[in-house]
Amino acid sequence: GRIDVLVNCAAGNFMCTAEDLSEKGFETVIGIDLQGTFNVSRGCLPALQKSTCPLIVNISATLQYKAMPFQIHAASAKAGIDVVTQTLGVEWGSDYGIRCVGIAPGPIAGTTGGPTGRVFGSFLKDQDVRDIVPIGRWGETHDIGLLALYLATPAGSFINAETIVVDGGNWHDAARMYRIASPFLKAMNKAREAKDESTSGKISSKL
């Protein structure tokens, strides 16, 4: 048969320090996420070659963009997936016209690895979403689904060998810092403007 769009989205995750992580635990997550992505892509290659508009979508993450305590296994796997995306996009794009694009979701509500799920739910449940995501809301599954749909249409047909982040700005980890610092900076600016106006008025009166 023919495959037009292949979505690799299998994932395994749990929170654990590197010191406490067993070799088996590390190997299992790498096997599910990274090896699984490669194995399924490689296995579906003949069917993808029969398509006139073949696309592979690899679901990645943003864990690997900076140091991520308790996630060395998952972050390593996702970093590998990003390389798979880039490499297959170049190799198979050149040889067969198969595009390979990654989607890196942020905190998506209603998912196992999301803000209410098994992996991070207990850690995030009492935190203000505005301190985590600059736009002030958790992602929804349709945020990811609609991007995948876009990539499968002619509108996204020139996107290849790239991973697109869909996280509302979360991975920059700067929302809380901005919310804390912003009122102080605005107050300082107002005080400076008031001082400048006062000084300007004194100079004008002397003239």
C-alpha positions, -999 to 999 in steps of 0.1 A, spaced: 0 0 0 8 37 1 15 60 30 11 98 25 17 109 60 35 91 88 33 104 124 59 91 149 45 100 183 54 71 206 70 82 239 79 69 273 89 92 302 91 95 340 110 118 364 143 105 377 177 120 385 206 108 364 222 92 395 191 71 402 184 62 366 192 26 357 208 15 324 176 -3 316 155 28 323 176 49 300 177 22 273 139 18 275 131 55 268 157 57 241 143 26 226 107 38 226 113 74 215 145 74 193 148 39 180 111 37 176 111 68 154 139 54 132 125 19 130 90 29 120 103 55 95 126 29 80 99 3 79 75 26 61 100 38 36 87 16 7 51 27 13 61 64 15 80 61 -18 47 53 -35 32 86 -24 32 117 -46 34 140 -14 51 119 13 55 134 47 70 122 80 60 141 112 81 133 142 68 145 176 97 158 196 98 181 227 117 211 240 133 193 270 166 191 251 170 228 244 186 234 278 197 215 309 167 195 322 171 179 356 152 146 360 148 142 323 182 131 310 167 100 293 138 118 276 158 148 266 185 127 251 159 107 231 142 139 218 176 154 208 182 123 188 148 126 172 156 161 161 187 148 143 167 120 127 143 147 114 171 168 99 189 138 84 159 120 69 147 153 56 179 158 37 186 122 26 151 111 18 140 145 6 169 144 -19 163 107 -30 126 103 -28 109 137 -22 100 126 13 98 156 37 105 150 74 93 177 99 94 177 137 68 192 160 80 201 195 50 205 218 52 225 250 29 218 280 -2 203 264 -33 197 287 -49 163 287 -17 144 278 4 121 299 34 144 297 14 176 300 7 199 329 -21 177 342 -6 144 333 13 116 352 48 129 346 46 166 355 11 170 369 19 169 406 48 193 401 28 219 382 -7 217 398 -2 247 421 17 269 398 3 299 379 2 291 341 13 327 335 46 320 352 52 291 328 37 301 295 40 337 284 6 337 266 -11 325 298 -26 292 288 -17 255 285 -16 241 250 -44 219 236 -41 188 215 -56 206 186 -27 231 187 -5 202 176 -30 185 154 -36 217 134 1 222 127 4 186 116 -25 192 93 -9 224 79 23 205 72 3 179 52 -13 205 30 3 225 0 6 255 24 34 236 43 49 218 14 82 237 14 89 230 51 115 201 55 143 189 78 132 213 106 115 210 140 88 236 148 82 245 184 45 249 196 47 259 232 35 295 236 70 306 244 74 282 273 109 267 266 125 301 271 117 298 308 114 336 312 77 343 318 80 344 356 111 366 356 94 390 333 62 391 354 82 398 385 106 424 370 81 443 348 62 463 375 95 475 390 109 485 357 77 503 347 77 522 381 114 532 376 106 545 341 77 566 354 98 580 381 125 589 356 100 605 333 86 625 362 121 637 371 129 646 335 97 667 333 104 684 366 140 693 354 127 705 321 102 728 338 129 744 360 151 750 330 122 766 310 113 790 339 149 802 341 150 810 304 
